[in-house]
Amino acid sequence: MPPQRVFALPRQQSLLLPAVINPFVQDTKLTKASIIKCVLLGIFLVPLRAILLSLVLMVTWPVAVIITFRHPLKGAVEPMTGWRRFMCRKIMAALGRAYYFCMGFRVVVKGKQVSSSEAPILAVAPHSTFFDGIVCIVAGLPSTVSRVENLATPIFGRFVRCLQPVLVSRQDPDSRKNTIQEIDSRAKSGGRWPQVLIFPEGTCTNRSCLITFKQGAFIPGVPVQPVLMRYPNKLDTVTWTWQGFSSKTLLLLTLCQLYTTVEIEFLSPHIPTEEEKKTPALFASRVREAMAQALRVPVTDHTYEDCRLMISAGELTLPMEAGLVEFTKISRKLQLKWDNVRKELEGFAAMASSCKGGRITIEEFARVLKLPVSPALEELFALFDRNGDGTIDFREYVIGVTILCRPANTEDVLRMAFQLFDTDEDEKITREEFTALLRSALGVSDLNMVKLFKEIDADGSGFITFNEFQAFATTHPEYAKLFTTYLELQRYQAIQEAKPGDLELAGQTSSGEKQEDSTSDKKDD
């Protein structure tokens, strides 16, 4: 029995799958018993709470109008003082507590909130629902970051004005810079402004982990007080993410509960070191680690951009979770922009369209490449299949194409592959030369060979030039890596034939040559 090749697949720990695969899904299952309970309680509770909420809003709205009357929101905005600040912090906060009480919320506060001079910024996580606004009430109505459009919302827009939010505009190209400057100005006002409350995750999750924190809250380099939110209820009726119940359904389910418990815990302020002041990303990471330890949940590198990719995956008829790649990590390590990843998603969708679950099997991989399953193809597939489950998901595909295939498309590698076909060295590959090599190397049938040859022969001249060969490899990077993999197999087989039985030495030699010839695989993957 011939010795089997030991084919090492080194993996960077930082590119392994995250602890939580999809933090943007709400998977609450309603049993028959819970549905019956909701219906019976809802018949009584929903009308009663609707009446009480209406009464509270009827009182709150005119109070909010009085507080914000002739008080500017744009331009040289000054913090509220005197009677405005008193009414906002006392009366509006009390009405806000009454509003959430009428919805059935039972608030448990742990820890102690420090003053604005001690910690100008409150960082709240995990952000999982529109009900999280209750933390603003408990914290005494601090300033928040809000979209300009929210101010135009009937009734609630007037309540938002009372918070004197830092406004973000999608139409303003300088909005991000202006927002950071305003947060910095308020954070360093020496207590003139109330604290600024920020949800650094930037989007809602299912509280199973803490995703990447945006740096806005940490750029000023001032002390930050972490605030934790928990909803320790038997039935989760609050989590509002990208996959799951709609906001109307969650509101109705919540109103049907006898009560809904929310825990708000104020941790000790995190005072940044000089290194953290200079590096907001490090500051954000350490605050997140401290919060994750207190919550006893893992951290992942998912971001809002992953949510955008989820939507794109759904539009391409893929499962939405196919778009989750931990965008921040992937983009940083592989030097990819969102548009590049979105383009790769389109290529992946074309391959995975006929596969269930949005994952590519080796048979589908071979079909797309118009090649039969061969040892070289199996090894290429194994390089993509990072977790060894026999399929390639989109995350593995992006990493594989970027690390394995793009480096294989250098001119030297492509020239070497071209010379493999061009046996008579006339700088042209005829159909006969093309057929001969593919039959011997990869076992391609005549039918598959004709289709592939026509795709590469762009001008239909009957032969392939190097420019055509290079252009095809650029748009189909898997092929370049396939031929380098074939060459490695050939080299390995030559070593085995030269020194039969000396498996250990052959394995070392093969490994050494692979290190030399495929440094991109070893160094980056």
N, C-alpha and C positions, 0 to 999 in steps of 0.2 A: 504494500500500500504506500503510495507516494506521500511524503510529508506535506502537511498543510502549511500554507504560508501564514505567518503571524502578522496580521495587518493592523498596526496600532492606529487608533483614532484619537489623538490628543484633543482634549476639550478644555477651553478656558472656563473656570468656575463661574466667572462673571457673566458668561453667556448661556448658562444653563437655565432651565425653565424656572419661572418665579414660584414662590411658595403658594401663592394664590393665582390660579390660572385666569379667572375672570372676576374681578371685583365690581363689575358693572351689571351684574344680573341679580334680580330679586326673585328668589325661587320659593317663596312662601306657598305651601300647599294647604288649601282650605278643605278640611274634612267635612263630611256631612253634618257631624255634630257641631262643628264650629259655625257652619253656615246657618243651621237651625237656631243656634244661640244668638247669632248676629241679627237674624230676622226678628226673633222674639223681643230682644232688647231694643232693637232699632225702632220698632213700632211705637215704643214709648219714649225712648231717649232722643231720637233724631228730631221730632217736632219740638220737644221741649228745649233742646239745645239750640235749635235754629231760632226760636223766639228770644232766648236769652242772649245769643250772639248779636241778634239784630238790635236789641236794646242797648247793649254795650257799644256797638258801632254808632248808634244814634247820639250817644253822649260823647264818644271819643272824637268823632269827626269835627264838631264845632270847636272842641278844645284844641285840636291840631290846627284848625284855621286861625284861631286867636294867636297861638304860639308863633306861627309862621307868617302872620300878617305883616306885609311890607318888609320882610326880611330877605335880603338877596341870597341867591344860591350860587350865582356866578360872579366872576370878577373878583374884586377885593373883598372876599368873604371873611367876616370876623366871627369868632365863636360867640354863641349865645351867652348873655350875662343877665344878672338881675332876675326879674320876674319870669322872663322867658325860660331861663335855665332851671329855675325852681319848678315851674309848671311842667317842664319836660321831664326832669329827673324824678319828680314826686308824683304828680297827677297822671301824666301819660304812662309812667311805669306801672302805677297802680291799676290803671284801666287795662294795660296790656296783660297784667297778671290775671285780672278778672276775665279777659277774653279767653285766655288759655284754660282757665279753670272751667269756664262754661263748655269748652270742648272736651272736658274730662281729663285734663292733664294733671298729674300729681308730680310736683317738682321736688327733687331731693338735691340739695346743694351741699357739696363737700369742699373742704379747704377754704381759703380766704382770699378774696380779691384784693390786690394791692392798689395803691393810688396811681394816678396818671404820672406823677413825678417819679415813682419807683419803677413802673413798667408802662411806658407809653403805648405799647401794642399788645393786644390779646390775640393769640393764635389759636383758633378753635378747630378741633378735628376729633373724630372723623366727621366729615360733612356727608350726610346721607339722606336728607329729606328737606322739604320746604317748611316742615315744622321746626327746624333748627333755629328759626328766628326767635324762639323762646329764650335763647341764650342772651340776646340783646336786651330783653326785658330784665332778666336776672342781673345782668351786668350794669344796669342803670342807664340804658340807652346810650351807649358809646357811638362814635362815628363808625360808619361802615363804608365799604366800597360798593357802589351800585351803578348800574347802567343808567344813562340819561333817560332811556325810554320808560324806566320804572316810575319816573316822576309824573308821567302822563296817565298812569293807571288810575281809573276812577276810585275814589275814596282812599285806597291804600297808598296812592301816590302822595297824598297829603301827610300820611303817617311817616313815609320815608323822608319827607322834607324835615321833619322834626329831628332826625338823626344827623342832619347836616352832612350827608354822605360825600365821600370823594367820588366824583362822577367820572364814568368811563364812557367814551363815545366811539362806536365802531366806524363812524364816518370820518372822524378826525385822525389823520395819519400820525399825529404827534401825541395821541391820547395816552399811549403807554408811558412815554417819557414824562408827560404832564402829571399822570397819576402817581408815578414814583416820586416826583418832586413834591407833590402835595402831601403824600404820606410822610416823606422825610421832613417837610416843614412842620407838620402837626406833631410828629413824634419828638421833635426837638424844640417845642414851644415852651418847655419848662412848666408844664401843667396848665397853661392857658386854655388849650384845647382838651376836651375829654379824650379818653383812650380811643384808639382806632382798633376796631374788631375786624379780623380778617380770617377767612377760611382758606388757608394756604394750599389746600389740595386743588381748588379751582373748579371742582365738579363733584357730583354726588357718587358715592360708592355704597356697597352693602355692609360696610363696617368690618369686613373680614380681614382687612389689612390697612396700612396707611400707604397711599401712593405718593409719588414725588411731590414735594412741597415747592410751590412757586416762590421765587426769591423776593417778591415785592415787600413782604413784611420784614425782611431781614437786611435789606440794602441800607436802611438808616444806621444800622449798627448800634441800636439802643437795646436795653433790656426788654425781653419779651416774656410775657406770662402765658404759658401753655394752659389751655382749657380743654378738658376732655368731655365728650358727650356719649352717654350710653342710654339705650332703651331696653332695659331688662324685662321685657314682657313675654309671656308665654306664646302669644300670637303676634307676629310682626305685622303691624298694619301701617307702619310709617315709612319704611324704606322705599325711596323713589329714585330709581336708577334708569339706565338706558334700556334695560330689558326687564319687563315685569308689569305690575299693575299701573294703570294711569293715575294721574293726580286726583281725578274725581272719584275713582274707585277707592283709593287709599283714604281720602277724606271721609267718604261714607262709612267705610269699615271702622275707622277710628271713632267716629261719632256713635257707632253701635256698641262700643266697649264700655263697661262700667267705669273704668278709668284706664289711663295710659300713663305709665311711670316713665319719667325722664330723669336721669342723673347728670348733674353738671358738677364737674370737679375742677377746682382751681389748683394747679400745681405751683410749686415755688418758681419765682421768676428765673429765667435763664439769662445771666449776665454774660455778654460775649467777651471772649478774650481778644487780644489785639489781632491774632491770626484770623479769628472769625469775623471781626470788623472789616478786614481787608478782603475776605472771601465769603460773600453772602451764601454761596452754595454750601460751603462747609457749615456755616451757622445754621442754615435750614436743615441740613442733614442731621446735625447733633440734636437739635430740638425735636425733630421727628423721631430719632432713636429713643430719646427720653420718654416721649409720649407713647411710643409703641411698647416700651417696657412696662409702663404703667397700665396700659390697656391689655398687655399680654397678647399682642397680635404681631404678625410679621410685617415687614416693609417690602414694597415692590417698586419698580421703576415705571409703572404705568402713569400716563398723564392724560390730559384732555385730548391730545392728538390721537391717542388710542381710540377714544370714543369716535373721533372723526373717521378713523379707519374702519371702525365697526359699522358705521353708517354706509361707508363706501362698499364694504363687503356685502352688506344686505342688498345694496343697489345692483351688485354684480351677481346676485342670486346665490351667494355663499352664505353659510351660517355666520351670523354677526360676530361671534367670538373668534372667527378666523382672522379678523383684523387686529387682534390683540398681540402686540409684539414687544411690549415694554419700549415704547418709541424713544424715550429719553436715552435709555442705555444703548439701544441699537444705533441711534443716530450719532451718539457721541463716540462710540467705539469704532463704528464703520464709516464715519464721515458721510452720513446720508441725510438728505433733507426730506421733508414730508412729501414733497412732490415726487421725489425719487421712489420712496416707499409706495406711494399711491400707484405709480406706474408699474412697479413690480407686482402689486396686487392684481392689476389687470392681466398681466402675463400669467400669474398663478391661477386666476379665475378661468382663463382659457384652457389651462391644463386640467383643472379640477372640476370642470363643469359637469362631467359625467360621473364623478365620484361622490359617493354618499358621505356626508359629514364634512365636505370640504377638505379632504386629505387625499394625497396622491399615493397610489400603490405602485409597486415596481412595474406591474403590467401596464398601468396607465402612463407611467414615465417612459416606458419603452415605446408605447403607441405614439405618444406625442413626438418623440425623437425619430419615429419611423425606423426603429431598430428592434431586433429581437433581443430577448433577455440573454446576456452573455456574461462571462466572468468580469470583463471590463466594465460593463454596464452595472453589474451588481456592486462592484467596488465603488463606482461613482455614486450610486444610490445610497450606499452605506455612509459615504462622506456627508451627504445631505441629511440622512436620517440620524439626527444627533442623539435621540433617546432610544434608538434601537427597537422601536415598536413596529417596524415594517411599513411605516407610512411617512410621508413628508407633509407637515403642515406649513402654513404661510410663514411663520416665524423661522422655521428651519430652511425654507426656500430662500428667504431674504438673506440669511446668514450664508447659506451655501453659494448662492450666485455671487455675492459680494466678495467673500473670502476665497472660495475655491475656483470659481469660473472666471471672474474678471481678471485676476492676476495671470491666468493661463492664456489670456488673449493678447499677450505681448507679441510684438512683431517677430522676435526670435522664436518663440514657441510656435507661432502660426507658420513661420517659414519652415521650421522643422517638419511640421505636420504636412505642409504642402509638398515637401520633398519626398515624403513617404509615398505619396500618390504619383508624383512625377518621376516615374522610373527611367524614362529616356532623357531626362534633364533638358527638356525643350521649353521650360517655363509654361507649359500647358498641361492640363490633366484631361485626357480623353475619357470617354465613357468606359472603354476597355480597362484603362489603368484604374479608374475609380472602382469598377466592379471587382477587379482582381483583389485589391486590398481589402475591401469591405467583406468579401466572401471569406477570405482567410483570417482576417482579424476579428470581425464581429459577427460573422455568419448571416449577413444580410441577404435576403432573397432578391431575385431579379426585379420583382415587382416593386419592392420597397426602394431598391437602388435607383430605379428610373424616376420615381417621385422625388427622391432626395437630390438626384443629379439635376433635375429640371429646376428645383428651387434655388440651387447654388448658381447654376448657369443663367444669370439674370438676363443676358442679352440673347439667349437662345442660339448661340453660335455653334453649339455642339461640343465645346470644350470649356474648361474652367481656367480663368487667369488667377493670378495671385490676388489681384484687387477684388475680384468677385469672391474668392475664398475668404479674404479678410473681412469684407463687408458682411458676409453671411455669419461669420464667427462673432462679429460684434453684436448682431441682433439675436444670435443663438449661442450664448456663451457656454452652454452645457457641452457642446461638441468639442471645443478646444480642450476642456478638462477630460473629456472622454478619451481623446487620443493620447494625452499625457499619461492617463491611467493605463491605457493599453501598452504604452512604451515601458512603463514601470513593470507591468506583468511580464512583458517579453524579457526585460532585463533580469527579473527574478528567476524566470524559467531557465535562462542561460546560466545563471549562477548554480542552480540546482543540478543542471546537466553536467557542469564542469566539476562539481564536488558533490556527487550523490552521497547521501547519508550523513553529511556533515551539516545537520539542520541548524545547530546553534551558530556556527560560523556564517552560514548562508543568511540566517535571519539577521545577524549583526551587519553583514555587508549590505543586505537589501535595505535595512533601516538606515545605514549610513548614506547610501546613495540616494535614498528617498529624501533624506534630510537636505542633501545638497541640491537635488533637482526640484524639490517642491517645498522650498522654504516658506512659501506663503501659507501652505496648509499647516505646517508645524508652528510657525511663529505666531500667526494670528488666530488660528482656530483652537 
